[in-house]
Amino acid sequence: MLAYVTGVTLFVIGLCLSLALHEAGHLLSARAFGMRVRRYFVGRGPTVFSFRRGGTEYGLKALPIGGFCEIAGMTTLDELSPDERPRAMWRFPAWKRTVVMASGAVTHVLLAMTILYFMAISTGLPNLNPVSEPVVASTTCPTAACPAADAGVRAGDRITAVAGTPTPLWPDVITAVQAAGGPTALTVQRGGETLTLTVDVARVTRNGAEVGMIGATPQAPPAYLAYGPAEAAGATLAFTGNLFERTFAQLVAFPQRIPAVIAAIGGAERDANTPISMVGASRLGGEAAERGLWEVFLLLLASLNLFMAVFNLLPLLPLDGGHIMVVWFERIRDVLRRWRGLPAAGPIDFTRLYPVTMALVLIGGAVMLLTVTADVVNPIRLS
C-alpha cells in the first residue's frame, strides 16, 4: 500500500509540475517579446507567499494544482492601466501572440521528449516493431524425436540460413524449415563462431498439410529497447511521433467512447480504451510504482503530457488553441479588408464569443465529471 500511495503522490507531483511548466512557457515567451505579465503563480487557492520582480508578481498558492500566468491585454475584455496599454498582448503582431499561446503546449512536448529520452538511455523505449529475431530459445519437442536438439542446436543459437536460404527473421526460418525434409544444412551463429549443422527435418501433418519441423522455439522479442546517448535522440523523435499519432486517434474517437464511460459507471466492464481523468492516470501511476514498473510510470507521464499539448491546441475557447484561432481570424479578416480598401477592424469583441465559450466549458466540465466518476467507481487497471 505504501508503494502505491507513493506512486500516486509522485504522479500527482509530476502532473502539477507539468501544468506549472506549461504556464512558465507562456511567462517566458511573453516576457521575451516585451508583453506585460502581471502575475505567475504555481497552484490555486489562497496565496502562501509572493514577491515582485521586473513588474511581475510571482507566488505559490495553497493547492498544488496547476498554476496560471496573467498577461495584460490577452483579450479586449481585460481592463488595462495606463502603463499597461503600450504592452498589452493584443497590440503585438499575430505571430508573436501565436508563439506565446502555443508555448504552453510546446513545453508539454519538450517535457515529454525529455522523459522519453531518459527512458531511451535507461529503461528503454517500448519496442514498436516486436519482430522475432532468428534466435533459438529452446529445443523441446512434444514427441521423443527432436531434430534440432539431436543435431546439436542450442538455446541462444542464431539461425542464419536453412538449406542455404538466408533467414534474417524467425518467420523466414519457419518458411524454410516447413519446405524442407530429411537431412538439411542449418547454419547458426554461436558466440563468435559460424557452424553448419545437419538437421534431420521431420515431416509432420499440420492443418491438413505435411510440413517440416525441427522442434525449435524462438526467443521472444524484447519489450523495451535501450539506446546509447546519441542514437537515443533519433529513437525519441520517432517514438514521440508515434505517440502523437495515437493521441490524435484517441481525440478523434473521444466522443464515441463517452457512452462506454457512462456504462462503466453503471457497472459494465470498463473498456481499457475509454478516456481517463487525472484521477485515473494517477491511480495507474500508483499501480505501476507498486509493481516496480517505473518504465510504465514514466511512459504514462510522457503520454499525458503529449495529450495535454494536443488538447490545448484544439481551436476551442477557452483553450490556447481557441485564442490562436481568434488571433488568426483577426489577421485574415484584416487582410481581406485591406484588399477591399477598408481599415483594420481591430480586436474581436470577446463578449460575442462568451455564450459559445461557456457552452464548451459546461460540456468539458460534464465530461470531466463523468471520467472522474468512472475512475473512482470502476477504474482502469494495469493488466
C-alpha positions as CSV (number, residue, x, y, z in Angstrom):
1,M,0.0,0.0,0.0
2,L,2.9,2.4,0.8
3,A,4.4,1.9,-2.6
4,Y,1.0,2.5,-4.2
5,V,0.4,5.8,-2.3
6,T,4.0,6.9,-3.0
7,G,3.4,6.2,-6.7
8,V,0.2,8.2,-6.8
9,T,1.8,11.1,-4.9
10,L,4.8,11.1,-7.3
11,F,2.5,11.0,-10.3
12,V,0.4,13.9,-9.0
13,I,3.5,15.9,-8.3
14,G,4.6,15.2,-11.9
15,L,1.3,16.4,-13.3
16,C,1.4,19.5,-11.2
17,L,4.9,20.3,-12.3
18,S,3.8,19.7,-15.9
19,L,1.0,22.2,-15.6
20,A,3.2,24.8,-13.8
21,L,5.8,24.5,-16.6
22,H,3.0,24.9,-19.1
23,E,2.3,28.3,-17.6
24,A,6.0,29.1,-17.3
25,G,6.2,28.6,-21.1
26,H,3.6,31.4,-21.5
27,L,5.5,33.5,-19.0
28,L,8.9,33.3,-20.6
29,S,7.8,33.8,-24.2
30,A,5.6,36.8,-23.2
31,R,8.4,38.5,-21.3
32,A,10.8,37.8,-24.2
33,F,8.5,39.7,-26.5
34,G,8.0,42.6,-24.1
35,M,4.4,41.9,-23.1
36,R,3.2,42.9,-19.7
37,V,3.0,39.8,-17.4
38,R,1.1,40.7,-14.3
39,R,1.3,37.5,-12.3
40,Y,2.7,34.0,-12.4
41,F,1.6,31.6,-9.7
42,V,2.1,27.9,-9.1
43,G,-1.1,26.3,-7.7
44,R,-4.6,27.5,-7.0
45,G,-6.5,28.9,-4.0
46,P,-5.2,31.1,-1.2
47,T,-1.7,32.6,-1.6
48,V,1.0,31.1,0.5
49,F,3.7,33.7,-0.4
50,S,4.5,36.0,-3.3
51,F,7.1,38.6,-4.4
52,R,7.5,41.1,-7.2
53,R,10.3,41.2,-9.7
54,G,10.5,43.0,-13.0
55,G,6.9,44.2,-12.7
56,T,5.6,40.7,-12.3
57,E,4.2,39.1,-9.2
58,Y,5.5,35.5,-8.6
59,G,4.0,33.3,-6.0
60,L,2.8,30.0,-4.6
61,K,-0.9,29.0,-3.9
62,A,-2.1,26.6,-1.2
63,L,-3.5,24.0,-3.6
64,P,-0.7,22.5,-5.8
65,I,-3.0,22.1,-8.9
66,G,-1.5,23.7,-12.0
67,G,-1.0,27.4,-12.0
68,F,-1.7,30.5,-14.1
69,C,0.1,33.2,-16.0
70,E,-1.8,36.5,-16.3
71,I,-0.8,38.6,-19.3
72,A,-2.2,42.1,-19.7
73,G,-4.5,42.5,-22.7
74,M,-4.9,38.9,-23.6
75,T,-8.5,39.8,-24.6
76,T,-10.3,43.1,-25.2
77,L,-12.3,42.4,-22.0
78,D,-9.2,43.0,-20.0
79,E,-9.1,46.3,-18.2
80,L,-5.7,48.0,-18.6
81,S,-3.9,50.6,-16.6
82,P,-2.3,53.5,-18.5
83,D,1.2,51.9,-18.1
84,E,-0.1,48.5,-19.4
85,R,-1.7,49.8,-22.6
86,P,1.5,50.0,-24.7
87,R,2.5,46.4,-23.7
88,A,-1.0,44.9,-24.0
89,M,-0.9,41.5,-25.6
90,W,-3.5,42.3,-28.3
91,R,-1.2,45.1,-29.6
92,F,1.5,42.7,-30.7
93,P,1.8,41.0,-34.1
94,A,-0.2,37.9,-34.7
95,W,2.9,35.6,-34.9
96,K,4.2,36.8,-31.5
97,R,0.8,36.2,-29.9
98,T,0.7,32.8,-31.5
99,V,4.1,31.9,-30.1
100,V,3.0,33.0,-26.6
101,M,-0.2,31.0,-26.7
102,A,1.5,27.9,-28.2
103,S,4.4,27.9,-25.9
104,G,2.5,26.1,-23.1
105,A,1.8,23.2,-25.5
106,V,5.4,23.3,-26.7
107,T,6.6,23.0,-23.1
108,H,4.5,19.8,-22.7
109,V,6.1,18.3,-25.8
110,L,9.6,19.2,-24.6
111,L,8.9,17.7,-21.2
112,A,7.5,14.5,-22.8
113,M,10.6,14.2,-25.0
114,T,12.9,14.7,-22.0
115,I,11.1,11.9,-20.2
116,L,11.3,9.6,-23.3
117,Y,15.0,10.4,-23.9
118,F,15.7,9.5,-20.2
119,M,13.8,6.2,-20.8
120,A,15.7,5.5,-24.0
121,I,19.1,5.6,-22.3
122,S,17.9,3.8,-19.1
123,T,14.9,1.5,-19.0
124,G,14.5,1.6,-22.8
125,L,11.5,2.6,-25.0
126,P,8.7,0.2,-25.9
127,N,9.5,-1.9,-28.9
128,L,7.1,-0.8,-31.6
129,N,8.2,-3.5,-34.0
130,P,8.4,-6.7,-31.9
131,V,9.7,-8.9,-34.7
132,S,11.2,-12.2,-33.6
133,E,14.9,-12.5,-34.4
134,P,16.0,-16.0,-35.6
135,V,17.4,-16.8,-32.1
136,V,16.5,-20.2,-30.6
137,A,15.0,-20.0,-27.1
138,S,14.7,-23.8,-26.6
139,T,14.8,-27.1,-28.4
140,T,12.0,-29.1,-26.9
141,C,9.5,-31.4,-28.8
142,P,6.2,-33.0,-27.8
143,T,7.5,-36.4,-29.1
144,A,10.6,-38.4,-28.4
145,A,12.4,-37.3,-31.6
146,C,13.7,-33.7,-31.6
147,P,15.7,-32.9,-34.7
148,A,17.1,-29.6,-33.6
149,A,18.4,-31.0,-30.3
150,D,19.6,-34.2,-31.9
151,A,21.7,-32.1,-34.3
152,G,23.3,-30.0,-31.6
153,V,21.3,-26.8,-31.8
154,R,21.4,-25.0,-28.5
155,A,19.4,-22.2,-26.9
156,G,20.9,-18.9,-27.9
157,D,21.9,-20.0,-31.4
158,R,21.1,-17.6,-34.2
159,I,19.8,-19.5,-37.3
160,T,21.2,-17.5,-40.3
161,A,20.3,-20.0,-43.1
162,V,18.3,-23.1,-43.7
163,A,19.4,-25.3,-46.7
164,G,21.5,-22.3,-47.9
165,T,18.5,-19.9,-47.8
166,P,19.2,-16.8,-45.6
167,T,16.8,-16.4,-42.6
168,P,17.1,-12.9,-41.2
169,L,13.8,-13.3,-39.2
170,W,12.1,-16.2,-37.4
171,P,9.2,-16.3,-39.9
172,D,11.9,-16.9,-42.6
173,V,13.2,-19.9,-40.5
174,I,9.6,-21.3,-40.3
175,T,9.1,-21.0,-44.1
176,A,12.4,-22.6,-44.9
177,V,12.0,-25.5,-42.4
178,Q,8.4,-26.2,-43.4
179,A,9.6,-26.6,-47.0
180,A,12.5,-29.0,-46.1
181,G,12.6,-32.7,-45.2
182,G,15.3,-35.1,-44.2
183,P,18.9,-34.1,-43.7
184,T,19.1,-30.4,-44.1
185,A,22.0,-27.9,-43.6
186,L,21.4,-25.4,-40.8
187,T,23.8,-22.5,-40.4
188,V,23.9,-21.0,-37.0
189,Q,25.9,-18.3,-35.2
190,R,27.1,-19.3,-31.7
191,G,29.1,-16.6,-30.0
192,G,31.8,-15.6,-32.5
193,E,31.5,-18.9,-34.4
194,T,29.5,-19.8,-37.5
195,L,28.6,-23.5,-37.5
196,T,26.8,-25.7,-40.1
197,L,24.8,-28.4,-38.5
198,T,22.9,-31.2,-40.3
199,V,19.3,-31.5,-39.0
200,D,17.1,-34.4,-40.0
201,V,13.9,-32.4,-40.6
202,A,10.8,-34.4,-39.6
203,R,7.7,-34.2,-41.7
204,V,4.5,-33.7,-39.7
205,T,0.9,-33.0,-40.5
206,R,-0.3,-29.5,-39.5
207,N,-3.8,-28.2,-40.5
208,G,-4.2,-31.0,-43.1
209,A,-0.8,-30.3,-44.8
210,E,2.5,-32.0,-44.4
211,V,5.3,-29.6,-43.3
212,G,8.8,-29.8,-42.0
213,M,9.5,-29.5,-38.2
214,I,12.8,-29.3,-36.2
215,G,11.4,-28.6,-32.7
216,A,12.9,-25.2,-32.0
217,T,11.1,-22.2,-30.4
218,P,12.1,-18.6,-30.9
219,Q,13.4,-16.2,-28.4
220,A,10.7,-13.6,-27.5
221,P,11.5,-10.1,-28.8
222,P,12.4,-7.5,-26.2
223,A,9.5,-5.4,-24.8
224,Y,11.8,-2.4,-24.4
225,L,14.8,-1.3,-26.4
226,A,17.6,0.7,-24.7
227,Y,19.8,3.1,-26.7
228,G,23.1,4.9,-26.4
229,P,23.1,8.7,-25.8
230,A,23.5,9.6,-29.5
231,E,21.1,7.1,-31.0
232,A,18.5,7.8,-28.3
233,A,17.8,11.2,-29.8
234,G,16.5,9.7,-33.1
235,A,14.6,6.9,-31.2
236,T,13.0,9.6,-29.0
237,L,11.8,11.6,-32.0
238,A,10.4,8.5,-33.7
239,F,8.6,7.3,-30.6
240,T,7.2,10.8,-30.0
241,G,5.8,10.9,-33.5
242,N,4.2,7.5,-32.9
243,L,2.6,8.8,-29.6
244,F,1.3,11.9,-31.4
245,E,-0.4,9.7,-34.0
246,R,-2.1,7.6,-31.2
247,T,-3.0,10.8,-29.3
248,F,-4.8,12.2,-32.4
249,A,-6.6,8.9,-32.9
250,Q,-7.8,9.0,-29.3
251,L,-9.1,12.5,-29.6
252,V,-11.0,11.7,-32.8
253,A,-12.5,8.6,-31.2
254,F,-13.2,10.5,-27.9
255,P,-16.9,11.3,-28.5
256,Q,-17.7,7.7,-29.5
257,R,-16.3,6.4,-26.2
258,I,-18.3,8.5,-23.8
259,P,-21.3,6.1,-23.8
260,A,-18.9,3.3,-22.7
261,V,-17.8,5.6,-19.8
262,I,-21.4,6.0,-18.7
263,A,-22.0,2.3,-19.0
264,A,-18.9,1.7,-16.8
265,I,-20.3,4.0,-14.1
266,G,-23.4,1.8,-14.2
267,G,-21.4,-1.3,-13.5
268,A,-20.4,-2.6,-17.0
269,E,-16.9,-3.8,-17.6
270,R,-14.6,-0.8,-18.1
271,D,-13.1,-0.7,-21.6
272,A,-9.3,0.0,-21.4
273,N,-9.7,2.3,-24.4
274,T,-12.2,4.7,-22.7
275,P,-11.0,8.1,-21.7
276,I,-9.5,8.6,-18.2
277,S,-9.1,11.6,-16.0
278,M,-6.1,12.8,-14.0
279,V,-7.5,10.7,-11.1
280,G,-7.4,7.6,-13.3
281,A,-4.0,8.3,-14.6
282,S,-2.7,8.9,-11.1
283,R,-4.1,5.5,-10.0
284,L,-2.4,3.8,-12.9
285,G,0.8,5.6,-11.9
286,G,0.4,4.3,-8.4
287,E,-0.1,0.7,-9.6
288,A,2.9,0.9,-11.8
289,A,5.1,2.1,-8.9
290,E,3.6,-0.6,-6.6
291,R,4.7,-3.3,-9.1
292,G,8.1,-1.6,-9.7
293,L,7.2,-0.8,-13.3
294,W,8.9,2.6,-13.4
295,E,9.1,2.4,-17.2
296,V,5.3,2.3,-17.3
297,F,5.1,5.1,-14.8
298,L,7.3,7.4,-16.9
299,L,5.5,6.4,-20.2
300,L,2.2,7.3,-18.6
301,L,3.6,10.7,-17.6
302,A,5.1,11.4,-21.1
303,S,1.9,10.3,-22.8
304,L,-0.3,12.5,-20.6
305,N,2.0,15.5,-21.4
306,L,1.6,14.9,-25.1
307,F,-2.1,14.6,-24.7
308,M,-2.3,17.9,-22.9
309,A,-0.2,19.5,-25.6
310,V,-2.5,18.3,-28.4
311,F,-5.7,19.0,-26.4
312,N,-4.6,22.6,-25.5
313,L,-4.1,23.4,-29.2
314,L,-7.7,22.4,-30.2
315,P,-9.3,25.5,-31.8
316,L,-11.8,25.9,-29.0
317,L,-12.1,28.6,-26.4
318,P,-11.0,28.9,-23.6
319,L,-8.1,26.6,-24.7
320,D,-4.9,28.1,-26.0
321,G,-5.8,26.8,-29.5
322,G,-9.1,28.8,-29.3
323,H,-7.1,32.0,-28.6
324,I,-4.8,31.2,-31.5
325,M,-7.8,30.7,-33.7
326,V,-9.1,34.2,-32.8
327,V,-5.7,35.8,-33.5
328,W,-5.6,34.4,-37.0
329,F,-9.3,35.1,-37.6
330,E,-8.5,38.8,-36.9
331,R,-5.4,38.6,-39.1
332,I,-7.1,37.1,-42.1
333,R,-10.1,39.3,-41.7
334,D,-8.0,42.4,-41.7
335,V,-6.0,41.3,-44.8
336,L,-9.3,40.8,-46.7
337,R,-10.5,44.2,-45.5
338,R,-7.2,45.8,-46.7
339,W,-7.7,44.2,-50.1
340,R,-11.1,45.9,-50.3
341,G,-9.6,49.3,-49.3
342,L,-11.1,49.2,-45.7
343,P,-9.3,49.9,-42.5
344,A,-8.5,47.1,-40.0
345,A,-11.4,46.2,-37.8
346,G,-9.4,45.9,-34.6
347,P,-9.5,43.2,-31.9
348,I,-12.6,40.9,-31.9
349,D,-15.3,41.5,-29.3
350,F,-15.0,38.6,-26.9
351,T,-18.4,39.3,-25.4
352,R,-19.9,37.8,-28.6
353,L,-17.9,34.6,-28.0
354,Y,-19.0,34.3,-24.4
355,P,-22.0,32.1,-24.9
356,V,-20.0,29.6,-27.1
357,T,-17.2,29.6,-24.6
358,M,-19.5,28.9,-21.6
359,A,-21.2,26.1,-23.5
360,L,-17.8,24.5,-24.2
361,V,-16.8,25.0,-20.6
362,L,-20.0,23.2,-19.4
363,I,-19.5,20.4,-21.8
364,G,-15.9,20.0,-20.8
365,G,-16.9,20.0,-17.1
366,A,-19.5,17.4,-17.7
367,V,-17.1,15.1,-19.5
368,M,-14.5,15.6,-16.7
369,L,-17.1,14.7,-14.1
370,L,-18.0,11.5,-16.0
371,T,-14.4,10.4,-16.3
372,V,-13.5,11.2,-12.7
373,T,-16.6,9.3,-11.5
374,A,-15.7,6.3,-13.7
375,D,-12.1,6.4,-12.4
376,V,-13.4,6.2,-8.9
377,V,-16.1,3.6,-9.1
378,N,-14.8,1.5,-11.9
379,P,-11.2,2.4,-12.7
380,I,-9.0,1.0,-15.5
381,R,-6.2,-1.2,-14.0
382,L,-2.9,-2.3,-15.3
383,S,-3.2,-5.7,-16.9
